Amino acid sequence: MRFEDRGVLITGAGSGIGRACAIDFAKEGGIVGVADIDEDTAERTVEAIKNSGGRAHAFALDTTDPSAVGHCIDGAAEVIGRLDILINSAGVREIDS
């Protein structure tokens, strides 16, 4: 497995590209920190990863709050044990009506 025991933190991992990345990194052996502004979607991603045998932890994170980002990074490093990879996938999609 390419990412065996590597600590991975992914923002926006509750849905979309971030979720897909979280699932793929877990399949490759990574220990994934699933960060999202919506804690429920983060928990659902973690559940999907754990149900397929992977390792993951959920973190509530509003990436527009610099203080919260720092706390999330520190918390993820502590819970996971290390951080080797960071993927910033959080974003907002605006739809014109």
N, C-alpha and C positions, 0 to 999 in steps of 0.2 A: 504494500500500500504506500502510495507516494507521500502521504502526509501523516504517517503513523506517529501518534502522540504529539503532534504539533498543535500549539494553541492558536486558534483562529477566532478573531472577533469580527463580526459582520454587522454593520448597521443597516437598517431597513430590511432585516432578515425575516420579518413577519409575513412578507408576501413578495410576489414578483421575482425579479432577478436575484434579490438578496436571499430569498427563501430557497431558490434553486441552487444558489452557490452554497448555502449552509448544508443542504442535503447532500450535495456532491462532495464537499470537503469531508463530511462525516463518513460517507461511503468509502473514502480514501484514507480513513483512520484518524482524521483530525478530531480534536476536542473543540467543539464549536460553541462560541459565545454568540447567542442569537439576540441582538439588540434591536429594539423597535419602539417607536413612540406608543404603539398600541400593545400593551403587555399581553393581552389575550391572544393576539395573532402570534406574538413571540412564543408564548406557551404552546400554541398549536404546532408551530414549526418544531419546537423541542420534542413534543410528543411524537410527531411523525418520525423524527430522527431516532428517538429511543425505541420506537416500535419496530424499526428496521435494524436494531442492534447497535446503533451509533451512540455517541456520547455528546451531550449538549446541555447548555444552561441558558435560561432566559434572563434578559436584562431589560428593564424599562429605560428608554433613553430618548430624550428630546435633543437632537443634534444641534438645535439653534441655541442651546444653553451651554456655553463653554465650561462652566463649573460642573454641569451634569456629565459632560463628555469626560472630563478628568476623573470624576468619581466612577464612571462606568469602566474606564480603562483600568483603574486601580482595582476595582472589584472583580473584573473579569480575570485579571492577572492572578489575583489571590485565589479565586475559586478554581480556575483552570490549572493554575500552577506555573504557567508561562504563556507569553504571547509572542508568536513568531510571525503571524500574518494578520494584517488589518485590511478589510475591504469596506470601503465607504460606498454603500449602495442606497442610503437613505435619500429620498427626494420627494418632491411634490409634483404631481401632474395636474396641470390646469387645462380644463376643457372649455373651449369657446362655445357659447351657445348661439 
